[in-house]
């Protein structure tokens, strides 16, 4: 009998431990995915040397962005630059091509311990502030939404009757779209780059949480209505990461879908549950163990019950063939550590309208960065075929 009691005790303790681990993971999901707030740049990069057209960066630990191929932005307190191709690598130091875009030169750290020096921050957006940095004329504007006025950039192309609406990713902001604007302008499209609910300065969602398209779709609806009222004959929708979720949710619901002639998605976050499993935001080491994986699933279940995430509704891939009835171009990097490229491969397999362009060694929403010329060639050719 004692053996039965012991087994029962082990089962109870294991269930309690699993519940505690799951509860902790649910709290991490809430913090990393749902709570509205500024996402700060990842710390831990310093400038060790700078030449006339090169720069040497040092990282605290191995990281993808410091040696990522192609063009990235580099920001510091009073300036911004672009880093280009990798010239050399020595342990945690990477020497790259460099161009100062604005402001003073970046601070060079001469201390033996870089922690005593000011940090610099890498970003994939490549431009510091607004479309003018890419040589484009633009204006600040707003569009009316159910929650109130939403901010936007308007980048006009002469006599354009086709407009592109850009929907940025989770907490990324409008700057995410600047990279693509010159190619769209050359193709003769006017671009509107929109804010939506929960962006800084924009109205908040009533839930005060990110909703991964379940509510944000209404802001896409408002933006499409606005550009059609302004002068657009038809629309191309461009979604970055979670912005793709908002677009897919809108395409499921809106009568204005008929105005859309094409869709462009970059690293689309189409299955929120799979993104969580792939990236494990805020995870601890135990998530790599079988018990940790079980606790992670428990955490996802708890998070859904507590905050109404709705993993089924945010699986847009499951309904893609009914939703994406227009020509769709998808970019995805093979080294995306946030959204697995398998999602986009399955999207192409399910929806006949989808063409996937894979970019070797590119990270999350970094296919343009890895090879701007290749990216823009594919994009402009797609726009010509619409």
C-alpha positions as CSV (number, residue, x, y, z in Angstrom):
1,X,0.0,0.0,0.0
2,X,2.9,2.3,0.8
3,X,4.0,2.0,-2.8
4,X,0.6,3.2,-4.0
5,X,0.7,6.2,-1.7
6,X,4.2,7.0,-2.8
7,X,3.2,6.8,-6.5
8,X,0.2,9.1,-5.8
9,X,2.5,11.5,-4.0
10,X,4.9,11.6,-6.9
11,X,2.0,12.2,-9.3
12,X,0.6,15.0,-7.2
13,X,4.0,16.7,-6.8
14,X,4.8,16.4,-10.5
15,X,1.4,17.9,-11.4
16,X,2.0,20.7,-9.0
17,X,5.5,21.4,-10.4
18,X,4.2,21.3,-14.0
19,X,1.4,23.7,-13.1
20,X,3.9,26.1,-11.5
21,X,6.2,26.0,-14.5
22,X,3.3,26.4,-16.8
23,X,2.0,29.4,-14.8
24,X,5.5,31.0,-15.0
25,X,5.7,30.4,-18.7
26,X,2.2,32.0,-19.2
27,X,3.4,35.1,-17.3
28,X,6.4,35.3,-19.7
29,X,4.1,35.0,-22.7
30,X,2.0,37.9,-21.3
31,X,5.1,40.0,-20.8
32,X,6.8,39.3,-24.1
33,X,3.8,39.0,-26.4
34,X,0.8,40.7,-25.1
35,X,1.7,43.7,-23.0
36,X,1.9,47.0,-24.9
37,X,5.1,48.9,-24.5
38,X,8.4,49.9,-26.0
39,X,10.7,47.1,-27.1
40,X,14.2,48.3,-26.3
41,X,17.1,47.5,-28.5
42,X,19.1,44.4,-27.5
43,X,22.1,45.7,-25.6
44,X,25.7,44.6,-25.7
45,X,27.5,46.1,-28.8
46,X,30.4,48.5,-28.8
47,X,32.5,50.2,-31.4
48,X,36.2,49.2,-31.1
49,X,37.6,51.0,-34.1
50,X,36.5,53.2,-37.0
51,X,38.1,54.0,-40.3
52,X,37.0,56.3,-43.2
53,X,34.7,53.6,-44.5
54,X,34.9,50.7,-42.0
55,X,34.0,50.0,-38.5
56,X,34.8,47.3,-36.0
57,X,32.1,46.2,-33.6
58,X,32.4,44.0,-30.5
59,X,29.5,42.0,-29.0
60,X,29.2,40.8,-25.4
61,X,28.1,37.4,-26.6
62,X,27.5,35.7,-30.0
63,X,24.5,37.2,-31.8
64,X,23.0,37.1,-35.3
65,X,22.8,40.8,-36.2
66,X,26.5,41.8,-35.7
67,X,27.6,39.5,-38.6
68,X,24.4,39.4,-40.6
69,X,25.1,39.7,-44.3
70,X,24.2,42.9,-46.2
71,X,23.1,46.3,-44.9
72,X,22.0,47.2,-41.4
73,X,21.4,50.4,-39.4
74,X,23.7,51.4,-36.5
75,X,22.4,53.9,-34.0
76,X,24.0,55.7,-31.1
77,X,23.0,58.7,-28.9
78,X,23.7,61.4,-31.4
79,X,24.0,59.7,-34.8
80,X,23.1,57.0,-37.2
81,X,25.0,55.0,-39.8
82,X,24.8,52.0,-42.1
83,X,27.0,49.0,-41.8
84,X,27.6,47.0,-45.0
85,X,29.4,43.8,-45.9
86,X,31.5,41.9,-43.4
87,X,35.3,42.5,-43.9
88,X,36.7,40.4,-41.1
89,X,35.8,38.4,-38.0
90,X,37.9,37.8,-34.9
91,X,36.0,36.1,-32.1
92,X,33.3,38.5,-30.9
93,X,34.7,41.4,-33.1
94,X,33.4,42.0,-36.6
95,X,34.7,44.5,-39.0
96,X,32.3,45.8,-41.6
97,X,31.9,48.5,-44.2
98,X,30.5,51.7,-42.8
99,X,28.8,54.9,-43.9
100,X,27.8,57.7,-41.6
101,X,24.2,58.8,-42.4
102,X,23.6,61.6,-39.8
103,X,25.0,63.1,-36.7
104,X,28.4,62.8,-35.1
105,X,30.7,59.8,-35.4
106,X,30.0,56.9,-33.2
107,X,31.8,56.6,-29.9
108,X,34.9,54.4,-30.0
109,X,35.6,52.3,-27.0
110,X,39.2,52.2,-26.0
111,X,38.7,50.7,-22.5
112,X,39.8,47.2,-21.8
113,X,36.3,46.4,-20.5
114,X,33.7,47.6,-23.0
115,X,31.1,47.8,-20.2
116,X,32.6,51.1,-19.3
117,X,31.8,52.5,-22.8
118,X,28.5,53.8,-24.4
119,X,26.8,51.2,-26.4
120,X,25.6,51.3,-30.0
121,X,22.5,49.5,-31.4
122,X,22.1,47.5,-34.6
123,X,18.7,47.6,-36.3
124,X,17.4,46.1,-39.6
125,X,15.6,49.2,-40.7
126,X,18.7,50.8,-42.2
127,X,17.3,54.3,-42.1
128,X,17.1,56.5,-39.0
129,X,13.9,58.5,-39.0
130,X,11.6,58.9,-42.0
131,X,11.2,58.3,-45.8
132,X,13.2,61.5,-46.4
133,X,16.3,59.6,-45.3
134,X,15.8,57.4,-48.4
135,X,15.5,60.4,-50.6
136,X,11.7,60.4,-50.9
137,X,9.3,63.2,-50.5
138,X,6.6,62.4,-47.9
139,X,4.0,64.0,-45.7
140,X,2.7,63.2,-42.2
141,X,-1.0,62.5,-42.4
142,X,-3.7,60.6,-40.4
143,X,-6.5,58.3,-41.3
144,X,-9.8,57.9,-39.3
145,X,-10.3,54.7,-37.4
146,X,-13.0,53.4,-35.0
147,X,-10.7,54.3,-32.1
148,X,-9.7,57.8,-33.4
149,X,-7.2,59.3,-35.8
150,X,-4.2,57.1,-36.6
151,X,-0.9,58.5,-37.9
152,X,0.7,57.6,-41.2
153,X,3.3,58.6,-43.7
154,X,2.1,59.3,-47.3
155,X,4.8,58.8,-50.0
156,X,3.2,60.0,-53.3
157,X,4.2,58.7,-56.7
158,X,3.2,60.9,-59.7
159,X,-0.3,60.2,-61.0
160,X,-0.5,56.9,-59.1
161,X,-3.8,55.1,-59.1
162,X,-2.5,52.1,-57.3
163,X,-1.5,52.5,-53.6
164,X,0.4,50.3,-51.2
165,X,-0.5,50.1,-47.5
166,X,2.3,49.0,-45.2
167,X,1.5,47.3,-41.9
168,X,4.5,47.0,-39.6
169,X,5.2,44.2,-37.1
170,X,4.9,43.9,-33.4
171,X,6.1,47.1,-31.8
172,X,8.3,47.8,-34.8
173,X,6.9,51.1,-36.0
174,X,6.7,52.8,-39.3
175,X,10.5,52.8,-39.9
176,X,10.3,49.1,-40.7
177,X,8.8,50.0,-44.1
178,X,11.4,52.6,-45.2
179,X,13.6,50.0,-46.9
180,X,10.9,49.1,-49.4
181,X,9.6,52.5,-50.2
182,X,12.1,53.4,-53.0
183,X,11.3,50.3,-55.0
184,X,7.6,50.9,-54.7
185,X,8.0,54.5,-55.7
186,X,10.0,53.4,-58.8
187,X,7.2,51.0,-59.6
188,X,4.7,54.0,-59.6
189,X,2.8,53.2,-56.4
190,X,1.9,55.7,-53.7
191,X,2.6,54.3,-50.3
192,X,0.8,54.8,-47.0
193,X,2.7,53.6,-44.0
194,X,0.3,53.3,-41.1
195,X,0.3,53.3,-37.4
196,X,-2.3,51.2,-35.7
197,X,-3.8,50.6,-32.2
198,X,-1.3,50.4,-29.4
199,X,1.5,52.2,-31.3
200,X,3.1,55.1,-29.5
201,X,0.8,58.1,-29.8
202,X,-2.0,56.0,-31.3
203,X,-5.2,55.0,-29.5
204,X,-5.0,51.9,-27.4
205,X,-7.0,48.7,-27.9
206,X,-9.7,48.4,-25.3
207,X,-7.9,45.2,-24.0
208,X,-4.6,47.2,-23.6
209,X,-2.9,44.2,-25.3
210,X,-1.6,43.2,-28.7
211,X,-4.3,41.0,-30.4
212,X,-2.4,39.6,-33.4
213,X,-5.0,40.6,-36.0
214,X,-8.1,39.8,-34.0
215,X,-8.7,43.5,-33.4
216,X,-6.1,45.2,-35.5
217,X,-7.8,44.2,-38.7
218,X,-10.3,47.0,-38.1
219,X,-7.4,49.5,-38.5
220,X,-6.4,47.9,-41.8
221,X,-10.1,48.3,-42.8
222,X,-10.0,52.0,-41.9
223,X,-6.7,52.5,-43.8
224,X,-8.0,50.8,-47.0
225,X,-11.2,52.8,-46.8
226,X,-9.2,56.0,-46.5
227,X,-6.9,55.4,-49.5
228,X,-9.9,54.4,-51.6
229,X,-11.6,57.6,-50.6
230,X,-8.4,59.6,-51.4
231,X,-7.9,58.5,-55.0
232,X,-6.7,54.9,-55.2
233,X,-8.3,52.6,-57.8
234,X,-6.8,49.5,-56.1
235,X,-4.5,48.5,-53.3
236,X,-1.4,46.3,-52.6
237,X,-1.1,45.3,-49.0
238,X,2.4,44.8,-47.5
239,X,2.7,43.1,-44.1
240,X,5.9,42.7,-42.0
241,X,6.0,39.8,-39.5
242,X,2.9,40.3,-37.3
243,X,1.6,42.9,-39.7
244,X,0.9,39.9,-41.9
245,X,-1.5,38.6,-39.2
246,X,-3.4,41.9,-39.3
247,X,-3.7,41.7,-43.1
248,X,-4.8,38.0,-43.1
249,X,-7.4,38.8,-40.5
250,X,-8.7,41.7,-42.5
251,X,-8.9,39.6,-45.7
252,X,-11.1,37.1,-43.9
253,X,-13.6,39.7,-42.8
254,X,-13.7,42.7,-45.2
255,X,-16.0,43.4,-48.1
256,X,-13.3,45.7,-49.4
257,X,-11.1,42.7,-50.2
258,X,-12.1,43.1,-53.8
259,X,-10.0,46.3,-54.0
260,X,-6.8,44.3,-53.3
261,X,-4.8,43.2,-56.3
262,X,-1.7,41.9,-54.6
263,X,-0.2,41.1,-51.2
264,X,3.4,41.2,-50.1
265,X,4.4,39.5,-46.8
266,X,7.8,39.5,-45.2
267,X,8.6,36.9,-42.5
268,X,4.8,36.5,-41.9
269,X,3.8,35.5,-38.4
270,X,0.8,33.4,-39.5
271,X,0.7,30.8,-36.7
272,X,1.2,32.5,-33.3
273,X,1.4,29.3,-31.4
274,X,4.2,28.0,-33.7
275,X,6.0,31.3,-33.4
276,X,5.9,30.9,-29.6
277,X,7.2,27.4,-29.8
278,X,9.9,28.4,-32.2
279,X,11.2,31.4,-30.5
280,X,10.3,30.6,-26.9
281,X,10.3,34.3,-25.8
282,X,11.6,34.8,-22.3
283,X,12.2,31.0,-22.0
284,X,14.4,29.4,-19.5
285,X,16.8,26.5,-20.1
286,X,14.3,23.9,-19.0
287,X,12.2,24.6,-22.1
288,X,14.7,22.5,-24.0
289,X,13.8,19.4,-21.9
290,X,10.8,17.2,-22.4
291,X,9.3,18.3,-19.1
292,X,10.0,21.9,-20.2
293,X,8.2,21.4,-23.5
294,X,5.2,20.0,-21.6
295,X,5.3,23.0,-19.2
296,X,5.4,25.3,-22.2
297,X,2.3,23.8,-23.7
298,X,0.7,24.1,-20.3
299,X,1.7,27.7,-20.2
300,X,0.2,28.4,-23.6
301,X,-3.1,26.8,-22.4
302,X,-3.1,28.9,-19.2
303,X,-2.3,32.1,-21.2
304,X,-5.3,31.4,-23.5
305,X,-7.6,30.9,-20.5
306,X,-6.4,34.0,-18.7
307,X,-6.1,36.5,-21.5
308,X,-8.0,35.1,-24.5
309,X,-5.2,34.7,-27.0
310,X,-7.2,32.2,-29.1
311,X,-4.5,30.1,-30.7
312,X,-7.0,28.7,-33.2
313,X,-8.1,32.1,-34.5
314,X,-4.5,33.3,-34.8
315,X,-3.6,30.3,-37.0
316,X,-4.1,32.1,-40.3
317,X,-2.3,29.4,-42.3
318,X,-5.1,27.0,-41.7
319,X,-7.4,29.2,-43.8
320,X,-4.9,30.6,-46.2
321,X,-6.2,29.0,-49.4
322,X,-9.6,30.6,-48.9
323,X,-8.1,34.0,-47.9
324,X,-5.2,34.6,-50.3
325,X,-7.1,34.5,-53.6
326,X,-5.0,37.3,-55.1
327,X,-1.3,37.2,-56.2
328,X,0.9,37.0,-53.1
329,X,4.7,37.4,-52.8
330,X,6.4,36.1,-49.6
331,X,9.9,36.8,-48.5
332,X,11.5,34.7,-45.7
333,X,15.0,34.2,-44.4
334,X,16.4,30.7,-43.8
335,X,17.9,31.9,-40.5
336,X,14.8,33.4,-39.1
337,X,14.9,32.7,-35.3
338,X,11.5,34.3,-34.6
339,X,9.1,32.9,-37.2
340,X,10.1,29.5,-38.7
341,X,10.5,29.5,-42.5
342,X,8.5,26.3,-42.5
343,X,5.4,28.4,-42.0
344,X,6.0,30.2,-45.3
345,X,6.9,27.0,-47.1
346,X,3.6,25.4,-46.0
347,X,1.8,28.6,-47.0
348,X,3.2,28.3,-50.6
349,X,2.2,24.6,-50.7
350,X,-1.4,25.4,-49.5
351,X,-2.2,28.5,-51.5
352,X,-1.7,28.4,-55.3
353,X,-1.5,32.2,-55.4
354,X,1.6,32.4,-53.2
355,X,5.2,32.7,-54.5
356,X,7.9,32.3,-51.8
357,X,11.3,33.9,-52.1
358,X,13.8,32.4,-49.7
359,X,16.9,34.3,-48.7
360,X,19.9,32.3,-47.4
361,X,21.3,33.3,-44.0
362,X,18.7,36.1,-43.5
363,X,17.1,36.7,-40.1
364,X,13.7,37.9,-39.2
365,X,12.4,40.5,-41.6
366,X,15.9,40.8,-42.9
367,X,15.7,39.4,-46.4
368,X,16.1,42.9,-47.8
369,X,19.1,43.6,-45.6
370,X,20.9,40.4,-46.8
371,X,20.6,41.4,-50.5
372,X,18.7,44.6,-51.2
373,X,19.2,44.4,-55.0
374,X,17.8,40.8,-55.2
375,X,14.9,41.7,-52.9
376,X,13.9,44.7,-54.9
377,X,14.2,42.9,-58.3
378,X,11.7,40.3,-57.1
379,X,9.4,42.9,-55.6
380,X,9.4,45.1,-58.7
381,X,8.9,42.1,-61.1
382,X,5.9,41.0,-58.9
383,X,4.4,44.5,-59.1
384,X,4.7,44.5,-62.8
385,X,2.7,41.3,-63.1
386,X,-0.3,42.5,-61.2
